[in-house]
Amino acid sequence: MKLKTLSTAILLATVPMTGAFAAAMDRSGQSISAFLQPGNYFEAGISVLDPTVSGTANANGSTLADMGDDYYFPSAALKLQLTDHFSFGLLYDQPFGADATYSLTDPALSPTGEGLFRNATESTEVQVKSQNISMIFGFQPTENWNIYGGGVYQTVKGDLQLRGLGYGGASTFGSYNANIKEDGSTGWLAGFAYQIPDIALKASLTYRSEIDHDPAITETFNTGLFAGFNALPNSNTSITTPQSINLDFQTGIMADTVAFANVRWVEWSNFSIRPPKFGTASANPAVAASTGKPNGFDLVAYSDDQISATVGVGRKLSEQWASNVSVGWDSGAGNPVTTLGPTEGYWNVGLGLQFSPAPNYFIAGGVKYFWLGDADAQSGAQFNTPVTIAKFEDNDALAYGLKMGYRF
C-alpha cells in the first residue's frame, strides 16, 4: 500500500490554518506536526481569514454591520534529525489574536450622538497580536517512539478603544482606550508520539504551559466620569495566555488513503484581563451601584474552556498530487460572549491540494468555510449575568492558506 511514505505525501497537503477562527482568541492551533516529520525538513506558510460577523441590538433591533476584520498569520518550521536518536526543531506561529472594528454606518445614532458600539466619529476597535517561537528537543529510543519537550518564547501586544452606549456611553467606559506594549515571556511544552511507519500510523499528545506576561499599558478616558484618571501614572497589567493540550492521530485505511484527526483543549475559563485604571474605574461606587459588582469587573473574560476537533481523509492521487477533505467543530468559550469577539464556536469543512514537483519539496493550498455559532454579546460589566446587549446570528467566515515544504 506504500503507506510508509504515504502519510508524508498526504498530510502535508493540509493547509496551515488548523484553528483560523477558533474560540476566544485561539488562532493557529499550535500544531507540532512539522517537528514529527522524518529526516530534515523546513516549511513556511500563510493563512488568511475573511469573516462576516454582524448582529442586531437588543434594545431597538438596529443592525450592527460586519465587525470582523480580515487578518492573516504566517507560520514556519525547521526540523533537524541530528542523529538516529535525537532531533531538534524551531517552530514559529501566531497562536492568539483578535481583530475587530464596529462599523461607523450602523446603527443610527441616538439623540446623545452615540450608537451601541460607536460615537459620531469613532467606533469600538480591538487588535491583539501574539508570536511564538518553540524550541523543541526530541529523543527517539526506537523507531516507534518520540519523546520531546522544550521552551517557548512568546510576545503579546494589543490596542483597544471602547465607544458607544454598550459600554456606558462617553460618560463612563465608552471613551476608554488601552495600548498594551509588546511584552515577551517564556513557557514550555512537552509530549510524546508513537508511530508505525509501515501502516502510516502516528499519534501524538502535546501539552503547552500557560505563559505569564506583565506588559506596560497606557490607559486613557477621553471624557466623562473617569477623565481625571488620566493624571494617574500608567503601569503594567497582567495577562496569562492559556495552557492547552493537542492530540493528533492518523492511520492508513486503504491503499493510498490516510484518515486523520486532531482534538484540542484550551483553558480559556481561567483567562481574564483587568488593566489597572479600568479595574479601579469598574469598582467606582457609581459604577458598582449600577452593575451590582462592588469589586469591579474584567475588561475581557471567558466562562468555558474550548474544545475543538477536526477529522478528515487524505488521498494520494498520483506521484505528484495529493488531496484531503476535512470537517471541523469548535465548542466556543461560553455564551454569552464578549462584544469584542461575538461568536460561539463553529462548524467547518475544508479542502486541501498538494503538488510535489519532486519527492523532496511541495506546494500545498487549501480553503475552509466556517459556519460561525450564534452568540449573545455582553460587555465586561455584564459578565456572569444573563444580561446581554446584542445578538449575532447566521455568520460565516472563509479561510484560505498556502504552504511550501522542503526535505533535505
PLY file of the C-alpha trace (Angstrom):
ply
format ascii 1.0
element vertex 408
property float x
property float y
property float z
element edge 407
property int vertex1
property int vertex2
end_header
0.00 0.00 0.00
3.06 2.27 0.08
1.87 3.60 3.42
5.35 4.21 4.82
5.72 7.32 2.64
2.03 7.98 2.11
1.49 9.82 5.38
4.03 12.46 4.38
2.56 12.85 0.90
-0.97 13.38 2.16
-0.85 15.11 5.49
1.45 17.84 4.30
-1.37 18.80 1.96
-3.38 20.16 4.90
-3.40 23.93 4.83
-1.71 25.90 7.64
-4.87 27.04 9.44
-5.87 24.41 11.99
-7.63 27.00 14.17
-8.13 30.07 11.96
-11.40 31.14 13.65
-11.45 29.20 16.91
-12.95 30.07 20.30
-11.93 33.17 22.25
-8.62 34.37 20.75
-7.27 30.99 19.59
-5.86 31.21 16.07
-3.07 28.89 14.83
-3.97 25.67 16.65
-0.29 25.34 17.76
0.44 22.23 15.71
3.83 20.50 16.03
3.30 18.22 13.01
6.35 19.67 11.24
8.59 18.54 14.11
7.33 14.97 13.70
8.22 14.73 10.01
11.01 12.27 9.12
14.56 13.46 8.38
15.49 17.13 7.91
12.58 19.34 6.98
11.60 23.01 6.51
8.22 24.60 5.81
6.66 28.06 5.63
3.02 29.00 5.25
0.48 31.78 5.48
-3.24 31.74 6.25
-5.84 34.44 5.60
-9.24 34.71 7.28
-12.18 36.70 5.92
-15.03 36.66 8.49
-18.50 38.19 8.26
-19.88 38.89 11.74
-22.99 41.06 12.08
-25.88 41.25 14.51
-28.74 43.24 15.98
-29.03 45.44 19.07
-31.40 44.06 21.70
-32.77 47.48 22.70
-34.11 48.65 19.34
-33.35 45.90 16.83
-30.98 48.11 14.84
-28.41 46.42 12.63
-24.79 46.02 13.72
-22.81 45.84 10.48
-19.91 43.45 9.87
-17.38 43.89 12.71
-14.98 41.03 11.91
-11.84 42.38 10.20
-9.78 40.30 7.77
-6.40 39.20 9.04
-3.53 36.89 8.16
-1.00 34.90 10.14
2.24 33.28 8.95
3.95 30.12 10.22
7.32 28.45 9.72
9.18 25.40 11.00
12.65 23.87 10.83
13.29 20.28 11.95
16.74 18.65 12.05
17.39 14.97 12.65
20.72 15.34 14.45
21.34 11.61 14.94
19.33 8.42 14.73
18.01 9.11 18.23
17.97 12.89 18.67
16.10 15.67 16.81
15.75 19.42 17.14
13.08 21.82 15.94
12.20 25.51 15.76
8.53 26.38 15.22
7.10 29.87 14.62
3.41 30.73 14.76
0.96 33.39 15.96
-1.22 31.43 18.37
-3.60 34.07 19.77
-5.15 37.20 18.32
-8.18 39.39 17.70
-9.03 41.95 15.03
-12.41 43.67 15.05
-13.95 47.05 14.22
-17.59 48.03 14.61
-18.76 49.94 11.54
-19.48 53.67 11.66
-22.53 53.23 9.42
-24.78 51.29 11.86
-26.77 51.62 13.98
-28.42 55.05 13.83
-27.07 57.48 16.39
-29.12 58.23 19.50
-30.04 61.82 20.39
-26.89 61.93 22.54
-24.73 61.32 19.47
-23.90 57.73 20.37
-24.70 54.32 18.92
-24.36 50.96 20.68
-20.67 50.49 19.82
-19.62 53.90 18.43
-19.97 57.64 18.69
-20.27 60.21 15.92
-16.65 59.89 14.81
-15.14 56.74 16.36
-16.02 53.07 16.67
-15.12 50.28 19.08
-11.95 48.57 17.88
-9.68 45.81 19.15
-6.39 44.38 17.91
-4.44 41.68 19.72
-1.33 40.02 18.30
0.98 37.32 19.60
4.03 35.45 18.37
5.53 32.13 19.46
8.93 30.56 18.89
9.10 26.99 20.19
12.47 25.27 20.59
11.94 21.50 20.77
14.33 18.63 21.54
13.26 15.08 20.75
14.58 11.69 21.82
13.71 8.61 19.76
14.72 5.48 21.71
13.27 3.30 18.94
11.76 3.80 15.51
8.31 3.85 17.12
8.67 6.35 19.97
9.48 10.04 20.14
9.67 11.86 23.50
10.03 15.62 23.20
9.99 18.88 25.12
11.39 22.38 25.08
10.99 26.07 25.75
8.63 28.63 24.24
9.26 32.36 23.85
6.05 34.35 23.36
5.23 38.01 22.75
1.85 39.74 23.09
0.62 43.26 22.36
-2.71 44.96 21.81
-4.74 48.10 21.17
-8.31 48.74 22.24
-10.85 51.54 22.21
-14.38 51.25 23.58
-17.06 53.55 22.20
-20.81 53.79 22.48
-23.75 53.14 24.77
-22.89 49.43 25.05
-20.11 50.40 27.43
-22.00 53.08 29.34
-21.52 55.85 26.80
-18.92 58.63 26.81
-19.60 59.39 30.49
-18.05 56.06 31.63
-16.33 53.28 29.68
-17.50 54.42 26.23
-14.44 56.66 26.00
-11.82 54.16 27.22
-8.55 53.49 25.35
-5.77 50.99 26.12
-2.44 50.47 24.41
-0.67 47.30 25.59
3.02 47.45 24.76
4.71 44.34 23.37
5.93 42.03 26.12
7.98 38.84 25.89
7.89 35.90 28.28
8.67 32.17 28.38
6.84 28.89 28.84
7.35 25.25 27.95
5.91 22.29 26.11
6.25 18.52 26.40
4.80 15.46 24.73
5.32 12.11 23.11
4.50 10.45 19.81
4.09 6.85 18.70
4.26 5.65 15.12
4.19 2.51 12.99
5.53 3.75 9.63
4.56 0.63 7.66
0.85 1.34 8.16
1.16 5.17 8.30
0.03 5.19 11.93
1.12 8.16 14.03
-0.28 9.50 17.30
1.00 12.39 19.39
0.00 14.16 22.60
1.41 17.64 23.31
0.98 19.88 26.36
1.76 23.61 26.30
2.03 25.59 29.53
0.33 28.87 30.28
2.61 31.90 29.91
2.53 34.90 32.26
3.02 38.40 30.84
3.38 41.75 32.59
3.23 44.31 29.76
3.31 48.07 30.17
-0.06 49.62 29.39
-1.22 53.16 28.63
-4.87 53.79 29.56
-6.94 56.93 28.93
-10.55 58.05 29.29
-11.35 60.73 26.72
-14.28 62.28 28.58
-16.73 61.73 31.37
-16.64 60.45 34.93
-13.14 58.96 34.76
-11.30 61.60 32.71
-9.45 62.56 35.90
-7.85 59.10 35.93
-5.61 60.23 33.06
-3.46 62.04 35.64
-2.66 58.72 37.34
0.64 57.12 36.27
0.49 54.31 33.73
1.81 50.97 34.91
1.60 47.30 33.93
-1.18 44.78 33.54
-1.26 41.02 33.99
-2.04 38.71 31.06
-1.71 34.92 31.21
-2.14 33.09 27.91
-3.83 29.71 28.45
-2.44 26.21 28.74
-3.50 23.70 26.09
-3.37 20.05 25.01
-3.28 18.78 21.41
-4.00 15.16 20.45
-3.19 14.20 16.85
-3.83 10.84 15.17
-3.53 9.36 11.70
-3.57 5.89 10.17
-3.68 4.25 6.77
-7.14 2.87 5.98
-6.68 1.54 2.43
-4.29 1.78 -0.50
-3.11 5.40 -0.99
-5.53 6.68 1.69
-5.00 8.01 5.22
-7.52 9.09 7.87
-6.51 11.82 10.33
-7.91 13.57 13.40
-7.00 16.37 15.79
-8.51 17.24 19.18
-7.52 20.41 21.06
-8.33 21.69 24.54
-7.58 25.27 25.67
-8.24 26.57 29.20
-9.99 29.86 28.41
-12.15 29.70 31.56
-9.13 30.85 33.59
-8.31 33.78 31.26
-9.13 37.41 32.03
-7.70 40.91 31.54
-8.27 43.74 34.03
-5.98 46.73 33.39
-5.25 48.89 36.48
-7.18 52.07 35.63
-10.04 50.10 34.08
-10.24 47.93 37.20
-10.26 50.94 39.52
-12.97 52.60 37.47
-15.07 49.42 37.40
-15.11 49.37 41.23
-16.16 53.04 41.46
-19.24 53.33 43.75
-21.31 54.93 40.99
-20.49 52.05 38.64
-20.91 49.37 41.31
-24.38 50.69 42.11
-25.49 50.07 38.52
-23.64 46.77 37.90
-24.02 45.15 41.32
-20.30 44.33 41.29
-18.63 46.19 44.16
-15.28 44.52 43.42
-15.30 45.64 39.79
-15.15 43.53 36.64
-12.77 42.42 33.88
-12.27 44.04 30.50
-12.35 40.57 28.88
-13.10 37.15 30.36
-14.49 33.78 29.23
-16.70 31.31 31.09
-15.81 27.97 29.44
-12.83 26.03 28.15
-12.51 25.45 24.42
-12.63 22.01 22.85
-12.16 21.63 19.09
-11.87 18.66 16.77
-11.03 18.05 13.12
-11.37 14.77 11.22
-10.56 14.07 7.61
-9.30 11.80 4.88
-6.31 12.32 2.61
-5.55 10.51 -0.60
-2.56 10.25 -2.89
-3.84 10.88 -6.41
-0.56 10.34 -8.27
3.18 10.57 -7.69
2.86 14.36 -7.76
-0.62 15.13 -6.47
-2.39 14.54 -3.15
-5.57 15.94 -1.64
-7.64 15.88 1.53
-11.07 16.78 2.86
-11.85 17.60 6.49
-14.67 18.54 8.85
-14.10 20.62 11.99
-16.02 21.62 15.11
-15.29 24.09 17.92
-17.22 24.36 21.20
-16.63 28.07 21.75
-15.64 29.52 25.14
-19.09 30.14 26.58
-22.25 32.03 25.74
-22.98 34.92 26.33
-19.70 36.12 24.89
-17.70 39.34 24.87
-18.75 42.04 22.42
-15.12 42.11 21.24
-15.49 38.62 19.68
-19.20 37.77 19.43
-19.25 34.20 18.06
-19.66 30.86 19.83
-17.63 28.13 18.15
-18.13 26.85 14.61
-18.53 24.01 12.17
-16.29 23.98 9.10
-15.40 21.99 6.00
-12.01 22.12 4.34
-10.36 21.06 1.10
-6.61 20.80 0.53
-4.43 20.07 -2.50
-0.71 19.39 -2.70
1.62 19.39 -5.70
5.09 17.80 -5.41
7.26 18.57 -8.47
9.97 16.38 -6.90
9.98 13.95 -3.95
11.79 16.41 -1.68
9.58 19.51 -1.96
5.93 20.50 -2.35
3.45 23.37 -2.60
0.10 22.99 -0.82
-3.00 25.14 -0.71
-6.48 24.89 0.66
-9.68 26.54 1.77
-12.04 26.23 4.73
-15.59 27.50 5.09
-16.84 28.24 8.63
-20.41 28.35 9.92
-19.93 30.53 13.00
-22.02 29.84 16.08
-24.79 32.26 17.09
-23.96 34.27 20.21
-25.47 36.69 22.68
-22.99 39.52 23.36
-22.36 41.37 26.60
-19.92 43.92 27.96
-17.44 43.15 30.73
-19.80 44.72 33.27
-22.42 42.09 32.41
-20.12 39.04 32.57
-21.56 36.14 34.62
-25.06 37.61 34.36
-27.90 36.79 31.91
-27.95 40.40 30.65
-26.92 40.90 27.00
-26.94 43.90 24.67
-26.83 42.34 21.19
-27.31 39.11 19.29
-25.09 37.86 16.45
-26.58 35.21 14.13
-26.07 33.46 10.79
-22.44 34.50 10.42
-19.67 32.80 8.49
-16.00 33.01 7.54
-13.74 31.90 4.70
-10.14 30.90 5.31
-7.51 30.03 2.75
-3.85 29.22 3.00
-0.64 28.36 1.19
2.28 26.26 2.45
5.62 25.21 0.96
7.85 22.46 2.30
11.35 21.20 1.59
13.05 17.99 2.71
16.85 17.91 2.79
0 1
1 2
2 3
3 4
4 5
5 6
6 7
7 8
8 9
9 10
10 11
11 12
12 13
13 14
14 15
15 16
16 17
17 18
18 19
19 20
20 21
21 22
22 23
23 24
24 25
25 26
26 27
27 28
28 29
29 30
30 31
31 32
32 33
33 34
34 35
35 36
36 37
37 38
38 39
39 40
40 41
41 42
42 43
43 44
44 45
45 46
46 47
47 48
48 49
49 50
50 51
51 52
52 53
53 54
54 55
55 56
56 57
57 58
58 59
59 60
60 61
61 62
62 63
63 64
64 65
65 66
66 67
67 68
68 69
69 70
70 71
71 72
72 73
73 74
74 75
75 76
76 77
77 78
78 79
79 80
80 81
81 82
82 83
83 84
84 85
85 86
86 87
87 88
88 89
89 90
90 91
91 92
92 93
93 94
94 95
95 96
96 97
97 98
98 99
99 100
100 101
101 102
102 103
103 104
104 105
105 106
106 107
107 108
108 109
109 110
110 111
111 112
112 113
113 114
114 115
115 116
116 117
117 118
118 119
119 120
120 121
121 122
122 123
123 124
124 125
125 126
126 127
127 128
128 129
129 130
130 131
131 132
132 133
133 134
134 135
135 136
136 137
137 138
138 139
139 140
140 141
141 142
142 143
143 144
144 145
145 146
146 147
147 148
148 149
149 150
150 151
151 152
152 153
153 154
154 155
155 156
156 157
157 158
158 159
159 160
160 161
161 162
162 163
163 164
164 165
165 166
166 167
167 168
168 169
169 170
170 171
171 172
172 173
173 174
174 175
175 176
176 177
177 178
178 179
179 180
180 181
181 182
182 183
183 184
184 185
185 186
186 187
187 188
188 189
189 190
190 191
191 192
192 193
193 194
194 195
195 196
196 197
197 198
198 199
199 200
200 201
201 202
202 203
203 204
204 205
205 206
206 207
207 208
208 209
209 210
210 211
211 212
212 213
213 214
214 215
215 216
216 217
217 218
218 219
219 220
220 221
221 222
222 223
223 224
224 225
225 226
226 227
227 228
228 229
229 230
230 231
231 232
232 233
233 234
234 235
235 236
236 237
237 238
238 239
239 240
240 241
241 242
242 243
243 244
244 245
245 246
246 247
247 248
248 249
249 250
250 251
251 252
252 253
253 254
254 255
255 256
256 257
257 258
258 259
259 260
260 261
261 262
262 263
263 264
264 265
265 266
266 267
267 268
268 269
269 270
270 271
271 272
272 273
273 274
274 275
275 276
276 277
277 278
278 279
279 280
280 281
281 282
282 283
283 284
284 285
285 286
286 287
287 288
288 289
289 290
290 291
291 292
292 293
293 294
294 295
295 296
296 297
297 298
298 299
299 300
300 301
301 302
302 303
303 304
304 305
305 306
306 307
307 308
308 309
309 310
310 311
311 312
312 313
313 314
314 315
315 316
316 317
317 318
318 319
319 320
320 321
321 322
322 323
323 324
324 325
325 326
326 327
327 328
328 329
329 330
330 331
331 332
332 333
333 334
334 335
335 336
336 337
337 338
338 339
339 340
340 341
341 342
342 343
343 344
344 345
345 346
346 347
347 348
348 349
349 350
350 351
351 352
352 353
353 354
354 355
355 356
356 357
357 358
358 359
359 360
360 361
361 362
362 363
363 364
364 365
365 366
366 367
367 368
368 369
369 370
370 371
371 372
372 373
373 374
374 375
375 376
376 377
377 378
378 379
379 380
380 381
381 382
382 383
383 384
384 385
385 386
386 387
387 388
388 389
389 390
390 391
391 392
392 393
393 394
394 395
395 396
396 397
397 398
398 399
399 400
400 401
401 402
402 403
403 404
404 405
405 406
406 407
